[in-house]
Structures are given as structure tokens and as C-alpha cells.
Amino acid sequence: MELERRCIRLEGGSNLRDIGGYKAVDGRRIKWGHVYRSGSLWGLTKADWGWIDQRQIRAICDLRSDGEREIAPTVWDARQVPLQVDEIYSADHLFTRRRRGSEAGVGEMETRLYGLFSRLLAPSFRGFFRALIEGHVPAIVHCTAGQDRTGLAVSLLLTALGVDRDTIYADYLLSTELRIPKNEMDHSLLPALADSNAVARFYTDLMQERGPDVFKPRRLLDANGIPLVEVALGVIARDWGSLEGYMEEELGVGPAEIRELRDRLLEKV
């Protein structure tokens, strides 16, 4: 029943879900209807925007690069205009020319790219946390597939809220079965944009090599069966001494901010 409530299947959506209901610190749980994670919002239909309207979304954090936004722009079609809390970055940081035979897919970053997210996305993560602390909820955080970059953002948030690691990893791994790749970007546009758009060139080359299977979601595990986000969190803890050190130093989320975050997003069971 909780999974049915968590997973929101909109006609043009992909991997949209509510992070409410998870057990957190001090016997509390995360409030439903306050924070949503998602893939691209590009494909939402008129009826889907009606769902957005009903929730009165107050903040949006788009973790996609400039190239992804060009291919699949979010045209906001709800009555309430949300606070935009992300910072756009160049697609060249992530979508470089590939070595033939390396694994990737739409929204599926190679394992090494997880090590870049903590610095590249820190300005967007900072804005996302600040919006939540200031009460700009409900909020949506998303990227293209809603799994890699969004997965790290949500894992950091769940950590701050005192959710246990097993639950964090289970939430992260749900993405594989909940993605609808055709709703994440217009695949037909990629060849036409390949000369000018790094993302389109990246995936056009990939499709020529691997065919339509490139869009098939894969399990988010490394060669040893470890969730990729677990690897990323381990790298952050190593480089900053702890996840708490990273959040305070890079995101401006120290003990006082964590207490405020918990007061706003948690409730007694």
C-alpha cells in the first residue's frame, strides 16, 4: 500500500515519487506530500499539470545540464510559479565523447561520474536544501532519469533526516523499474541536434553503436553489486571527512539547519 502511495504514475511522467513515510530520527517519519523526486518533466500532459496544480508545488530543483534542457525543456504549465533553486552547468562536464564499448544510457552516468556530482551539483544542492529549510514545500527535485543526480540529492536529504542507509539504498534502487525513458526526452530530436549539442551527440553515437537498447534502464550497481550512490556517499565521506562535513562546508547545512529541516519535514508517528 505504501509503495502504491509513493509511486505517482502520470501519463507523461517518469520515475515520479513521494519520499514521505520513511522512518527517520527520534521515531518520527517524513511527511507525505512535501518532497517529490522525479525524472524529466518535459513530457507532462495537460492532465499531469493538473496534478501539479493540485499540489501547489512551491520549489523546483532541476539538476540537468544546459544540453539536456535544450533537448527537453520544461515548459511550466501550472498556475503557481515555483521558486527555481538550481544552477545550470555545461553538459560538457558529463557528456564527453565516449570510448567505444563503455556502458551508458539515457540518464545512466558511468560510475566515475558519481565522483563529479558532489562538486558540480553543490550549488544546486545548496539551493534545494535552503528552499526546504525556508519552508518552500511541496518541492520537486529532478534530473533526466530521476535516478543518478536526483538519487544523490535525495540520499543526502534522507541522511540529514536520519533515515537508515538500507532504506536510502532501497529508495535509490526503485528507479530502475519506475523509469519511462520515452517520457524523459524526445529521442527523435537527437540526430538533428548532434552537431551543436553535447548530450545529443553523446547519445546519437551511443545509439549507432548499441541501438535502441541504450534507453533500457539498468540496475544501478557497480561491478561488485554495490549501489552506485553508496559508492558516491563513500567518496564524499572520504574527501570531506564525513557526510555531515560535506553538507556543512559545501551546502551550508550544519547542525542548526538540520534541526530546522527535521522540524519542517518530519512528524510523529
C-alpha positions as CSV (number, residue, x, y, z in Angstrom):
1,M,0.0,0.0,0.0
2,E,2.8,2.5,0.9
3,L,4.6,1.7,-2.4
4,E,1.4,2.5,-4.3
5,R,1.1,5.8,-2.5
6,R,4.8,6.6,-3.1
7,C,4.9,5.9,-6.8
8,I,3.0,8.5,-8.9
9,R,2.2,7.3,-12.4
10,L,1.4,10.3,-14.5
11,E,0.7,9.9,-18.2
12,G,3.8,11.8,-19.4
13,G,6.0,11.4,-16.3
14,S,8.9,9.2,-15.4
15,N,10.1,8.0,-12.0
16,L,8.0,10.4,-10.0
17,R,7.6,9.6,-6.4
18,D,6.9,10.9,-2.9
19,I,9.7,10.4,-0.4
20,G,7.2,10.6,2.5
21,G,6.5,7.8,5.0
22,Y,10.1,6.8,5.6
23,K,11.1,6.3,9.2
24,A,13.6,8.9,10.4
25,V,15.2,10.1,13.5
26,D,13.6,10.0,17.0
27,G,10.8,7.7,16.0
28,R,9.5,10.3,13.5
29,R,8.7,9.8,9.8
30,I,8.9,12.0,6.7
31,K,5.7,13.9,6.0
32,W,3.9,12.8,2.8
33,G,3.4,15.4,0.1
34,H,6.3,17.6,1.0
35,V,9.2,16.4,-1.2
36,Y,9.0,14.7,-4.6
37,R,11.7,13.2,-6.7
38,S,11.3,12.7,-10.5
39,G,12.7,12.3,-13.9
40,S,12.3,15.0,-16.6
41,L,9.0,17.0,-16.5
42,W,9.2,17.6,-20.3
43,G,6.6,15.0,-21.2
44,L,3.8,16.0,-18.8
45,T,0.4,16.2,-20.3
46,K,-2.4,18.8,-19.5
47,A,-3.9,16.3,-17.0
48,D,-0.5,15.8,-15.4
49,W,-0.1,19.5,-14.9
50,G,-3.5,19.4,-13.2
51,W,-1.9,17.1,-10.6
52,I,1.0,19.6,-10.2
53,D,-1.6,22.3,-9.7
54,Q,-3.4,20.4,-7.0
55,R,-0.1,20.0,-5.1
56,Q,0.7,23.7,-5.3
57,I,4.4,23.0,-5.9
58,R,6.4,25.8,-4.4
59,A,10.0,24.9,-5.4
60,I,11.7,23.1,-8.2
61,C,15.3,21.9,-8.5
62,D,16.3,20.8,-12.0
63,L,19.7,19.1,-11.9
64,R,20.0,18.7,-15.6
65,S,22.7,20.3,-17.7
66,D,22.2,23.1,-20.3
67,G,22.2,20.5,-23.2
68,E,19.5,18.3,-21.6
69,R,17.3,21.3,-21.0
70,E,17.6,22.3,-24.7
71,I,16.5,18.8,-25.8
72,A,13.7,18.5,-23.3
73,P,12.7,22.0,-21.9
74,T,10.4,22.2,-19.0
75,V,7.5,24.5,-20.0
76,W,5.8,25.2,-16.7
77,D,2.1,24.9,-17.2
78,A,0.8,25.1,-13.6
79,R,-0.9,28.2,-12.1
80,Q,1.6,28.7,-9.3
81,V,5.1,29.6,-10.5
82,P,7.6,27.8,-8.2
83,L,10.9,29.1,-6.8
84,Q,13.7,27.8,-9.1
85,V,16.6,26.8,-6.9
86,D,19.1,25.2,-9.3
87,E,22.2,26.5,-11.2
88,I,22.7,25.5,-14.9
89,Y,26.0,24.0,-15.8
90,S,27.6,22.9,-19.1
91,A,26.8,19.4,-20.5
92,D,30.5,19.1,-21.4
93,H,31.2,18.3,-17.8
94,L,29.3,15.0,-18.1
95,F,28.6,14.2,-21.7
96,T,32.1,13.9,-23.2
97,R,33.0,11.7,-26.2
98,R,32.8,8.1,-25.2
99,R,35.3,5.2,-25.6
100,R,33.7,2.6,-27.8
101,G,32.3,-0.2,-25.7
102,S,31.8,1.7,-22.4
103,E,28.4,1.4,-20.7
104,A,26.0,4.3,-20.5
105,G,22.4,5.1,-21.3
106,V,20.0,7.9,-21.1
107,G,20.3,9.3,-17.6
108,E,22.8,6.5,-16.7
109,M,26.1,8.0,-15.8
110,E,29.2,5.9,-15.8
111,T,30.4,5.1,-12.3
112,R,33.2,7.6,-12.4
113,L,30.8,10.4,-12.9
114,Y,29.3,10.0,-9.5
115,G,32.6,11.3,-8.2
116,L,31.9,14.6,-10.0
117,F,28.4,15.2,-8.7
118,S,29.4,16.3,-5.2
119,R,31.2,19.4,-6.5
120,L,29.5,20.1,-9.8
121,L,26.0,20.0,-8.3
122,A,26.8,21.6,-4.9
123,P,25.3,25.0,-5.9
124,S,22.0,23.3,-6.9
125,F,22.1,21.0,-3.8
126,R,22.7,24.2,-1.7
127,G,19.6,25.9,-3.2
128,F,17.5,22.8,-2.8
129,F,18.3,22.4,0.9
130,R,17.9,26.2,1.5
131,A,14.4,26.1,-0.1
132,L,13.3,23.2,2.2
133,I,14.7,24.8,5.3
134,E,12.9,28.1,4.5
135,G,9.6,26.2,4.0
136,H,9.2,26.2,0.2
137,V,7.3,23.0,0.1
138,P,6.0,21.0,-1.6
139,A,9.2,20.8,-3.7
140,I,10.3,18.6,-6.6
141,V,13.9,17.7,-7.3
142,H,14.6,16.0,-10.7
143,C,17.1,15.4,-13.5
144,T,16.5,13.5,-16.7
145,A,16.0,9.9,-15.4
146,G,15.5,10.9,-11.8
147,Q,18.0,8.3,-10.6
148,D,21.7,9.4,-10.6
149,R,21.9,13.1,-9.8
150,T,18.5,13.1,-8.2
151,G,19.4,9.9,-6.4
152,L,22.4,11.6,-4.7
153,A,20.4,14.7,-3.8
154,V,17.7,12.6,-2.1
155,S,20.2,10.3,-0.4
156,L,21.8,13.4,1.2
157,L,18.4,14.7,2.3
158,L,17.4,11.3,3.7
159,T,20.7,11.1,5.5
160,A,20.1,14.6,7.0
161,L,16.7,13.5,8.2
162,G,18.1,10.4,10.0
163,V,16.8,7.7,7.6
164,D,18.8,4.5,7.8
165,R,21.2,3.5,5.0
166,D,19.3,0.4,3.9
167,T,16.1,2.4,3.3
168,I,18.1,5.1,1.4
169,Y,19.6,2.5,-0.9
170,A,16.2,0.7,-1.4
171,D,14.7,4.1,-2.4
172,Y,17.5,4.7,-4.8
173,L,17.2,1.3,-6.5
174,L,13.5,1.8,-7.2
175,S,14.4,4.0,-10.2
176,T,15.1,1.1,-12.5
177,E,11.6,-0.2,-12.5
178,L,9.8,3.2,-12.4
179,R,11.5,4.9,-15.3
180,I,9.7,5.5,-18.6
181,P,12.5,6.6,-20.9
182,K,10.3,7.8,-23.7
183,N,8.9,10.5,-21.4
184,E,12.4,11.8,-20.4
185,M,13.4,13.4,-23.6
186,D,12.5,13.5,-27.3
187,H,14.7,10.8,-28.7
188,S,13.8,11.8,-32.3
189,L,15.5,15.2,-31.9
190,L,18.9,13.8,-31.0
191,P,20.3,13.2,-34.5
192,A,19.3,16.7,-35.6
193,L,21.0,18.4,-32.6
194,A,24.1,16.2,-32.6
195,D,26.3,18.8,-34.2
196,S,25.6,21.5,-31.7
197,N,24.5,19.7,-28.5
198,A,26.9,17.6,-26.5
199,V,24.1,15.5,-25.0
200,A,22.6,14.8,-28.4
201,R,26.0,13.9,-29.8
202,F,26.8,11.6,-26.9
203,Y,23.6,9.6,-27.3
204,T,23.5,9.6,-31.1
205,D,26.9,8.0,-31.1
206,L,25.7,5.5,-28.4
207,M,22.6,4.6,-30.4
208,Q,24.6,4.0,-33.5
209,E,26.8,1.6,-31.5
210,R,24.1,-0.2,-29.4
211,G,20.7,0.5,-31.0
212,P,17.5,1.2,-29.1
213,D,18.7,-0.9,-26.1
214,V,20.6,2.2,-24.9
215,F,17.4,3.5,-23.5
216,K,16.6,0.4,-21.4
217,P,17.1,1.1,-17.7
218,R,19.7,-0.9,-15.9
219,R,20.2,-1.7,-12.3
220,L,22.2,1.0,-10.5
221,L,25.0,-1.3,-9.2
222,D,28.8,-1.3,-9.7
223,A,30.8,-4.4,-10.8
224,N,30.7,-5.6,-7.2
225,G,26.9,-5.3,-6.8
226,I,27.2,-2.1,-4.6
227,P,24.6,0.7,-5.3
228,L,26.3,3.5,-7.1
229,V,25.0,6.0,-4.7
230,E,26.7,4.1,-1.9
231,V,30.0,4.5,-3.7
232,A,29.3,8.2,-4.2
233,L,28.5,8.7,-0.5
234,G,31.7,6.9,0.4
235,V,33.8,9.1,-1.7
236,I,32.1,12.2,-0.2
237,A,32.8,10.9,3.3
238,R,36.4,10.3,2.4
239,D,37.0,13.7,0.8
240,W,35.2,15.8,3.4
241,G,35.8,13.6,6.5
242,S,32.0,12.8,6.7
243,L,28.7,13.4,5.0
244,E,28.0,16.0,7.7
245,G,31.2,17.7,6.9
246,Y,30.3,17.9,3.2
247,M,26.8,19.2,3.9
248,E,28.1,21.9,6.3
249,E,31.1,23.0,4.2
250,E,29.7,22.8,0.7
251,L,25.9,23.1,1.2
252,G,25.7,25.4,4.3
253,V,23.7,22.7,6.2
254,G,25.1,22.5,9.7
255,P,23.5,21.2,12.9
256,A,21.1,24.2,13.2
257,E,19.9,23.8,9.7
258,I,19.5,20.0,10.1
259,R,17.3,20.6,13.2
260,E,15.2,23.1,11.2
261,L,15.0,20.7,8.3
262,R,13.8,17.9,10.6
263,D,11.2,20.1,12.3
264,R,9.7,21.1,8.9
265,L,9.8,17.7,7.2
266,L,9.3,15.1,10.0
267,E,6.2,14.2,12.0
268,K,5.5,12.0,14.9
269,V,4.1,8.6,14.0
